[in-house]
């Protein structure tokens, strides 16, 4: 676990470790080379998916998109009490506070 914690990219370290473990298992009647190659191919595919997710995660959100999303969220939260007050009565304030805190806490 210490090696994983020290690695710069933990998901890829785990994929690499999985591939090494798959290569280290000896051939047996219950473990064939075809099964090994299938699992190694799946680990390589997983590694590619991790790379794609990291590229998405590192993509900068355009400023116009962030502003538009914030304005839309503000308008939705301003209209939310009118929809909630009929059902939640006095709890509308605390519910709206919690929802606003959760949604505005997400960094776009």
N, C-alpha and C positions, 0 to 999 in steps of 0.2 A: 504494500500500500504506500510505502514511503516513496518508491520510485514513481508511482502514479501521481502523488501529490507534488513531486518536484518537476514533473514534466511540464513543458510549456503548453502542450495541447493534450489534455487528458483523454478526450474521446478517441483521438487517433492513436494514443499510446495503448489504449485498451484494444483497439482493432489490431494493432501490431502484435500485442501480446497474445490475442486470440489466434492469429495466424501462426505464430511461433509454436503455440501449444498444439495446434492441429498438425503441424509438420513433425512434432516430436513424438506423436503417438505411433507406435510400431504397427505394421500390418498384421492383422489377425483375421480369423474367419468372420468375426462380427464387425470388422472395420476394414473396408477395402479402400483401394486408392481412388476409386470413383467417388465414394462418399467423401473422402478427404478433399478431393478437387472441388466437389460441389460446395462443401462448407467454406473452403478458401475463397471460392468465387463469390459466395454470399458475403463474406467478410470484406472482400475488396469492394463490392457494391455498397456495403454499409459505409465504408471509408469514403467513397465518392459522395454519398448522400450527406455525410457529415461535412465534407468540404463545401457542398452546395449550400447547406444551412449556414455555415460560417460566412460565406460570401453574402448571403441575404442579410445576416445579422450585422455585418460591417458596412452595409450600404447606408449612406447618409440619406435621411428623409429630407426632401426639398422643403424649404422654408414656407413656400406658399401652401403646400399640403398641410404642414403643421398648423399654420394659422387657420386654414379652412376647417380643419378637424377641431381645433379649439373653439372656434366660433360656433360650429354645429353642436358641439357638446354643451356649450354655454346656453344656447337657445333651447336645447332639449331639457336641460336641468331647470331652466326658468319656467318651462311649461309643465314639468313633472308634478309640482304640487297640486295643480288643478285636477290632474288625473287621480292623484292619491288621496286627496282630502275626503272624498266621498266614502272611501273604504277604511282609511286609517285614522281619521279624525285628528286627535291631539298628537298622535305618533307621527304625523306627517313631517314635522320639523326634524326630530331625531333621525328618521329614516332618510330624509333628504340630505341631512348632514353627512351621514355615513356613506351614502351613494356618491355624493359630491367628493368627499374625501378620497374614496377609492378611485374614482374616475380621474380626478385631477391629479392624483398622485402618480398616475402612469405617465412616464415621460415619453413623449412622441419624438 
